[in-house]
Every structure is written in C-alpha cells, then in structure tokens.
Amino acid sequence: MRRKPFQTEPSLVRSPLSRPWTRRRALTGLGAAVAGGALLVLGTRTARATATVAAPRTLKRFMTEAAGSADGSSWPNAMAIDQLGEAINTAEPGAAFLIGFDPADLRPVAFKETGIRIRASGTADRLIQLRAGLIGEDGGLAAPGDAELAPFFTSARPWSLALFAKKTGIPCYVAIERGASHLYLAGFRVDGTTGDGFIKFRAGKDAPATFANVRIAEIAARNVGRVIETDKNAALTDLIVEDCRVSGIVRGFARFRKISNSVLRNLDLDSANLDGGRRDVCQLIAVSAGDNLTFENVTLKNALNAQIKSDGKQGYVQGDGIVCERGTSNIVIRNCHGSGMGDGAFDLKSTNVTIEDSSTDACKFGIRIWSEGTNVIRRCTLRNPVTRGKNHGACIQVSGTAEVIDSQLQAGPGQAAISLQKLKNGNLPVVRMAGGAIQLDGDARLARSTEGGTLHLEGVAVNGELRTETLVLKPAEGGGDDTE
C-alpha cells in the first residue's frame, strides 16, 4: 500500500541530485543533528560534541510506506522501509539513507525480526550513512521537540520485565554483518528490545569478523534489554558511540566482546532499577577484551540486581556501571558519573587505568581496581558508599595497585573510604593517596582489608587533619568483607 505523498516540502519534489542548491538545503536539516545546535531526546536538551561526517554523494529516502513514484528521490516519492535492506547493501561509499517520519502522522515501525542487514562498507572518508528522524520543513531530518516522545521503532510484541525474563523476545532490528565498516548510524528512537539489542555486530562461530570505523549517535531508547550487542567473534576497532540517552535498561546499554581504539562519550544511561534477577545481571557498559578505550561524559544510574537465591536468602548484590574485564588495558574514564549501583560504578580489571574528574554516589563501591599496573585516580569525588546485602561499601576498593591524587572521599557510618581486597593468587594490594581529603562520618573507617595491604598517605586531610604516613593493615582489619 502506497502512502499519500508528503506535502510539506514542494522544494524537494525533484531529486536533490539534480539540483545542487536543493541538496545543500536538505543537508542543512540533515546535518543540524550532527554538526551543531542542540539535540532533543526524550524531552531533554543534550549538549553535543559530534564528529563531522562528510556530505553524502547520493541520497535515498524511506518511510514506513512507499509514496508517489517510490524512487526515494524526495519525501513525496519515498521508498518503503522494507526496501531499505536491499538498497543499502548495493550502496557505494558515500551513500546516505534517510528514514523519515511524518511529525503530523507518526507511524512507528513495529519490528518482530531483523529488518535491516548491513553488509556493505564505505571508506574512511566516505561513510555509508543510515539515519532516522522527523521530516523537517526544509526536507532534512529535524531534531524532535519536547512533546515528541513517541518512538520511531517499537517491539511488535508486548514488552515487560516479566516477559523479558522468559526469553521470548525478538532479535535485533539492525544487524551489521560480514565486517561491514565505515558506517554512520544515527537518530533512532526505540521502545522495547531484548538482550539481543537494537543494533548488533554479528560474526559466526566459524567466520570471525572485524568491524572498523563505525559511528553510532543520537540513540534515544527506553525499555531495553540492550541497545548495542556483539557476537563473541565480532571485533571492533575505531568505534565512536555518542550523544545517546536510554532509560529502563535490563542487561546493559552496550556489550563489546573485543574492542580497541574507541570512544564512548556523551551518554546518559539510567537502568531505572529494572532488576532482571540472578540470570539477567545489569552491566551498563561491558567490555570483555580490548585496548585504548576512552569513556567521556558518561552518566550511569540505578543498576541494581538484588540477587535473591532460590532459598530466599540474599546473595551478592550486583549491578555495575562501566565494567572492563581482565582482557582489557589502557582505559581512560574522564568526567563520568555513577550513582545508585548495586556493586561498582567503575569496575575495572584492566591493566593501566586512568580515571579523571569523575564522581560516584550511593554505590556499594565507587571504583574497583583489580590489577597491578599504572592505575591512577585523579581529581575525583567519591561519596556515600552503601551496604548491599552483607557487604559494606567503600569509595575505592583495590586488589592490585592504585594512585589516588587530589581526590575527595567521603564515607558514612559502617562504610570505609578505602577497601584493600587481596585476590587468591595476587599480592597484597597497595594504595598511594596524595593530596585531597577524606571525610569519615560516624564510625566510618579510613581503610579495611581482607588479608592485609598497605595504604600510603601523603598530605591528605583526614577529617581536617593533614596526614602523611604509611598504614600497614592486618588481615580483616577494619572489618574486612568477602567480596566477589
């Protein structure tokens, strides 16, 4: 069924490729969501720092239903979205594909299976672009206004936390396959995904693939299992993910099995306390292996898994912000903020970690450092650790080595500023704190340990008293907890 032609853009009835001035005008609306101005997602204005993307060489438009001649040359002649998969996989570098939604008659795509498979690649200077948005008066894609909260893509099946646990959901909608690289995906507004995500990098067991130079931006989503997922044999390099806001997260915003030389920035991620239980633990950003990763201006909130055992007893409470496993190294976290975590805001088993100008509040552990290496915490504010289950909290927990420079730590009754946790086959942990201050309220402890460790203080104000000394902790000093 063909849709009645979209009538608000007479200047774009002809193909933009036949009239250079028209193409420039269309790209003004298209580029406004990328190169400047403000992005409005889920009713909130978000600052941007988006990388520039070159103007496309060709442009095709798609809507939920075909219109006019259905050649994609203009919105009155848009192609149907079910033609997009075939079109994008015959694309040349520099092609752009726009999915437009009429603001006066918004008809979301109700998906129940993978709708778009991307197998074509652009080049380093000519990305293949796939963007979604409201159709603007100038023919480009306009940023949504405060009242325009309806999703563009929604699950065709009912979505609830109870149904999520039954694993009866649907696969990702956008699948990037066969190592497709040099891509730009932006503007998707989504309601309802499974743990398979909305966008997934696919690679088979016998066909590992590397995806390079992919940029994902301006995702606004709610009620998600994940937004970005990767198969075990999918490796990513030079990925940029930016300017996204997601609320209501069960498993996480993104999971990467292997990723290097990549940046995640300007993200607002709120799990909203959706507790998937013992089998669906939330890690808002999870990285299994990789090198040279930067997280900047990321807000992480309210991931908490109560972990009630089958016998009804309380288990170890989970729920993390940024998690990097032992196969990771050279991690930079800058201007990131975590609050309300069941476990750690920043849980890092990486080698060589730098955390700067970041903060945590009301988490069991603000920062967890597991490895021995050059691990630096600089100019951070870590406050109000809380007990979860049987485990007392700490601003910082260290199992390897860490330097804490010019940072502010505050712990309340029953908690500790610093926890030293020796690993089974590891050395006793060592922390050096220089400058900054520690505020201990009530019976809060300066430090506690499981099996001992060393804390060096150099010009640190502890409850207003400037201290320079070395503390060698004994096993279980300060009421050490067994932690996972």
Secondary structure, DSSP 4 states (H G I P E B T S, - for coil): -PBPPP-S-GGGSS-GGG-HHHHHHHHHHHHHHHHSS-EEETTEEE---PPP-PPPSEEEEEESS-BTT-SSSSGGGPEEGGGHHHHHTTPPTTEEEEEEE-TTS---EEESS--EEE----BTTB-EEEEEEEEPTTSSEEPP-TT----SEEESS---HHHHHTT-----SEEE-TT--SEEEE--EEE---TT-SEEE--BTTB-EEEESEEEE--EEEEES-SEEE-TTEEEES-EEEEEEEEEESS-SEEESEEEEEEEEEEEEE-TT----TTS--EEEEEEEEEEEEEEEEEEE---B--B-TTS-B---B-EEEEEEEEEEEEEEES-EEES-SSEEEEE--EEEEEES-EEES-SEEEEE-SSS-EEEES-EEE----BTTB--EEEEESSEEEEES-EEEE-TT-EEEEE---TTSPPPEEEEESSEEEE-TT-EEEEESS-EEEEEEEEEETTEEEEEEEEEPTTTT------
